[in-house]
Amino acid sequence: MRYAIGECVDGHYQIEGLLGQGGAGETYKALNTLAGQTVVLKVPDISISGDLAAYNRYRREIEIG
């Protein structure tokens, strides 16, 4: 899923730009409008939902962060 700059995700994350894209999903720079902080938003690709190995790689990526 690709988000557009300025789009609001989950009610309070405003997309500022795409940082990267890979096999497990996309990574965005976003503004948490509730906290006023810049954050990194990692969005998994829906295709990994049925692939346990891909899901585990994604989990490791976000835990290492």
C-alpha positions in Angstrom: 0.0 0.0 0.0 1.4 3.3 -0.9 0.5 6.5 1.0 0.7 10.0 -0.4 2.5 12.9 1.2 0.1 14.7 3.5 -2.2 11.7 3.9 -3.2 10.9 7.4 -2.8 7.3 8.6 -4.6 5.9 11.7 -6.0 9.3 12.5 -2.8 11.0 13.6 0.2 10.1 11.5 0.6 12.6 8.7 2.9 11.2 5.9 5.8 13.5 5.1 7.7 11.2 2.7 8.7 7.8 1.6 12.0 6.7 3.2 12.3 3.2 1.6 10.6 0.3 0.0 11.4 -3.4 0.2 10.1 -6.9 0.0 8.3 -6.7 3.4 6.7 -3.3 2.9 7.3 0.5 2.9 8.9 2.9 5.4 7.7 6.5 5.8 8.7 9.6 7.6 5.6 10.8 9.4 4.4 13.4 11.9 2.6 12.2 14.9 0.1 15.1 15.1 -0.9 14.2 18.7 2.6 14.3 20.1 4.1 16.8 17.6 7.0 14.4 16.9 8.5 13.0 13.7 8.4 9.2 13.6 9.2 6.4 11.2 6.2 4.5 10.1 6.8 1.0 8.8 3.9 -0.5 6.8 4.0 -4.2 6.0 3.0 -5.5 2.6 -0.2 -7.5 2.9 1.4 -10.3 0.8 3.5 -11.3 3.8 0.5 -12.1 6.0 0.4 -15.7 4.9 4.2 -16.2 4.7 5.5 -17.0 8.2 9.2 -16.6 7.2 8.5 -13.2 5.7 6.5 -12.1 8.7 9.3 -13.2 11.1 11.8 -11.1 9.0 9.5 -8.1 9.3 9.2 -8.6 13.0 13.0 -8.7 13.4 13.3 -5.5 11.4 11.0 -3.5 13.5 12.4 -4.9 16.8 16.0 -4.0 15.7 14.6 -0.7 14.4 
